[in-house]
């Protein structure tokens, strides 16, 4: 999905709708050799042109097959995310430098290439840890040893609440010291 800036000028009044299926397997395998397989990537969204900026809002869906980070078994990782990027032509470089609120990408040649942007964003959305469903179930069993164990945050919160309710055992003998029911 590539457009020259001259082609995009036709879409100043209304945005250019995107709806395409891309075969990015070769590009993704070249950039990240740990990827095992890539399904065709469905891309939809809009490209709009405002005076000197081009805004691309893209929705990406597909499936990557990656090795599990524990067992190296293949895991199908569904992709369903969206991203927005802002581009400016090379002659508008000052606009990109002035706009500090958003990241603005300068188009060095007069072509908008969304294929490379989709590949970049797919690689950014790959998680650090990829687990098979069986390995995720095993994660529920927390490690433990002699006089220690790992507990979840919810279990820790319940433990703190129980300790508050129980009170400090060091003050148990003082509990009845100031009861109003006893007369002096």
C-alpha positions in Angstrom: 0.0 0.0 0.0 2.0 2.9 -1.4 0.8 6.3 -2.6 2.7 9.3 -3.9 1.9 12.6 -2.4 0.3 13.7 -5.7 -2.1 10.8 -5.5 -3.0 11.7 -1.9 -3.8 15.3 -2.8 -7.1 14.1 -4.3 -8.2 13.2 -0.8 -8.1 16.6 0.9 -11.8 16.9 1.0 -12.6 13.4 2.3 -10.3 10.7 3.7 -9.0 7.8 1.7 -10.6 4.6 3.1 -8.3 1.6 3.5 -9.3 -2.1 3.2 -6.8 -4.6 2.1 -5.1 -7.9 2.9 -1.3 -7.9 2.9 1.2 -10.7 2.6 3.9 -9.4 4.9 5.5 -12.8 5.7 8.8 -12.2 3.9 9.3 -8.7 5.5 8.4 -9.9 9.0 10.7 -13.0 8.7 13.5 -10.8 7.5 13.1 -8.4 10.4 12.5 -11.0 13.1 13.8 -14.5 12.4 12.1 -16.0 15.5 8.7 -15.7 13.7 7.6 -19.1 12.5 4.6 -18.1 10.3 2.4 -15.1 9.5 -1.2 -15.3 8.2 -2.4 -12.7 5.7 -2.7 -9.4 7.5 -6.0 -7.5 7.2 -5.6 -3.8 7.2 -8.4 -1.2 7.3 -8.6 2.5 8.3 -8.3 6.0 6.8 -5.7 8.2 5.4 -6.5 11.9 5.6 -4.6 14.9 4.3 -4.7 18.3 6.1 -2.8 21.2 4.5 0.7 19.8 5.1 0.2 16.7 7.2 -0.9 13.2 6.3 -2.6 11.2 9.1 -3.0 7.5 8.8 -5.3 5.6 11.2 -4.9 1.9 10.6 -6.5 -1.2 12.2 -4.5 -4.4 11.9 -5.7 -8.0 12.3 -4.1 -11.3 11.7 -2.1 -14.1 13.3 1.6 -14.6 14.1 3.1 -17.9 15.0 5.9 -17.6 17.4 7.9 -20.1 19.6 6.9 -20.3 23.2 9.4 -18.5 25.4 9.5 -21.6 27.7 9.2 -24.7 25.6 9.8 -23.3 22.0 6.5 -25.0 20.9 4.6 -23.0 18.2 2.0 -20.5 19.6 -0.5 -18.7 17.5 -0.6 -15.1 18.6 -3.7 -13.2 17.4 -3.1 -9.6 16.3 -5.9 -7.0 16.7 -4.6 -3.5 17.3 -4.7 0.0 15.8 -2.2 2.8 15.4 -2.2 6.3 14.1 0.9 8.0 12.5 1.4 11.5 11.2 3.6 12.2 8.2 4.9 15.4 6.6 6.7 15.9 3.3 10.4 16.5 3.4 9.9 20.2 2.5 7.8 20.6 5.6 10.5 19.3 8.0 10.3 22.4 10.2 6.6 21.5 11.0 7.8 18.1 12.2 10.5 19.7 14.4 8.0 22.3 15.9 5.3 19.8 16.8 6.6 18.3 20.0 3.2 16.9 21.1 3.1 14.0 18.6 5.7 12.0 16.8 5.8 13.2 13.2 7.5 11.1 10.5 9.2 12.9 7.7 8.7 11.4 4.2 12.2 11.5 2.6 10.9 10.5 -0.8 7.5 11.7 -2.0 5.8 8.3 -1.2 3.7 7.1 1.7 4.5 3.4 2.3 2.1 2.0 4.8 3.4 -1.6 4.4 6.6 -0.7 6.3 4.5 1.1 9.0 2.3 -2.0 9.4 5.4 -4.2 9.8 7.0 -1.9 12.3 3.8 -1.8 14.4 3.3 -5.6 14.3 6.8 -6.0 15.6 6.1 -3.5 18.3 3.0 -5.4 19.4 4.8 -8.8 19.9 4.9 -9.5 23.6 8.1 -10.3 25.4 6.7 -13.5 26.8 4.7 -15.9 24.6 3.2 -19.0 26.3 1.1 -21.9 25.1 -2.3 -22.3 26.8 -1.0 -25.2 28.9 1.9 -23.1 30.1 -0.5 -20.3 31.1 -2.5 -22.7 33.2 0.7 -23.9 34.9 1.5 -20.2 35.8 -1.4 -20.5 38.4 0.9 -22.7 40.5 3.3 -20.2 42.1 6.8 -21.4 43.1 7.5 -22.1 46.7 10.3 -23.5 48.9 11.4 -23.8 52.5 9.9 -21.0 54.5 8.9 -19.0 51.4 6.3 -18.9 48.6 5.2 -16.5 45.9 1.6 -15.4 46.2 -0.6 -13.3 43.9 -1.5 -9.7 44.7 -5.1 -10.7 45.6 -3.9 -13.3 48.0 -1.5 -10.7 49.6 -4.4 -8.2 50.0 -6.5 -10.9 51.7 -3.6 -11.8 54.0 -3.2 -8.1 55.0 -6.9 -7.8 55.6 -6.9 -10.9 57.8 -4.0 -9.6 59.8 -5.9 -6.3 60.4 -9.0 -8.1 61.6 -6.9 -10.4 63.9 -5.1 -7.6 65.6 -1.6 -7.7 67.1 -1.1 -10.8 69.4 1.4 -8.8 71.6 -1.5 -6.7 72.8 -3.9 -9.6 73.5 -3.4 -9.4 77.3 -4.2 -5.7 77.4 -7.5 -6.2 75.6 -9.7 -6.3 78.7 -7.7 -3.7 80.7 -10.1 -0.7 80.1 -13.4 -2.4 79.8 -16.2 -0.2 81.0 -18.1 -3.2 82.5 -15.6 -3.6 85.3 -16.1 -1.3 88.3 -13.3 0.0 90.4 
